[in-house]
Amino acid sequence: MPARNSLERWWGELDEFTRHRVLRLRPADLLPPDLAADLLRHGVHVTRLRSSATGDDAWAQPEQLLELIGRGGPGP
């Protein structure tokens, strides 16, 4: 699973503060731009959305990230 490997590689490079930011995301939350850009750089597909409130771009959480958050981080 290349996407999962990319996600785990991304996770491994995060500092502790950023890991806690990610784990606090709820399923309905949009990704902050910095996290979306980092995921894209690691080859994880993120879907760009248009925020109706501000007209700015926003990013949906990829399914693999939702699974990772649900597990509290990568598995053993």
C-alpha positions in Angstrom: 0.0 0.0 0.0 2.0 3.0 -1.2 -0.4 5.6 0.3 -0.1 4.0 3.7 3.7 3.9 3.5 3.7 7.5 2.5 1.4 8.4 5.4 3.6 6.5 7.8 6.7 8.2 6.5 5.0 11.6 6.9 4.0 10.6 10.5 7.5 9.6 11.3 8.9 13.0 10.3 6.4 15.0 12.5 7.5 16.6 15.7 5.5 15.8 18.9 3.5 19.1 18.8 2.3 18.4 15.2 1.4 14.8 16.0 -0.8 16.1 18.8 -2.4 18.6 16.4 -3.2 15.8 14.0 -4.6 13.5 16.7 -7.0 16.3 17.8 -8.6 16.5 14.4 -12.2 15.3 14.3 -13.5 13.4 11.2 -15.5 16.5 10.0 -12.5 18.9 10.4 -10.8 20.2 7.4 -7.0 19.9 7.2 -4.9 23.0 8.0 -3.0 24.2 4.9 0.4 23.3 6.3 -0.6 19.7 7.0 -2.2 19.3 3.6 0.9 20.6 1.9 3.1 18.2 3.9 0.9 15.3 3.0 1.0 16.2 -0.7 4.8 16.5 -0.5 4.9 12.9 0.8 2.6 11.6 -1.9 -0.6 11.3 0.0 -3.6 12.5 -2.0 -5.7 15.2 -0.4 -8.9 16.6 -1.9 -9.0 20.4 -2.3 -12.4 22.0 -1.4 -13.6 25.5 -1.6 -14.6 27.0 1.7 -18.1 28.5 1.4 -17.5 30.7 4.4 -14.3 32.5 3.2 -13.9 31.4 -0.5 -10.4 30.1 0.4 -9.2 26.6 -0.4 -9.5 24.0 2.2 -8.6 20.3 2.2 -10.5 17.2 3.2 -8.8 14.6 5.4 -7.8 11.5 3.4 -9.3 8.2 4.5 -5.9 6.9 5.5 -5.4 9.8 7.9 -8.8 9.3 9.4 -7.9 5.6 10.1 -4.5 6.7 11.5 -6.2 9.2 13.9 -8.7 6.5 14.9 -5.9 4.2 15.9 -4.0 7.0 17.8 -1.1 6.8 15.3 0.6 4.1 13.2 0.3 0.5 14.3 3.2 -1.6 15.4 
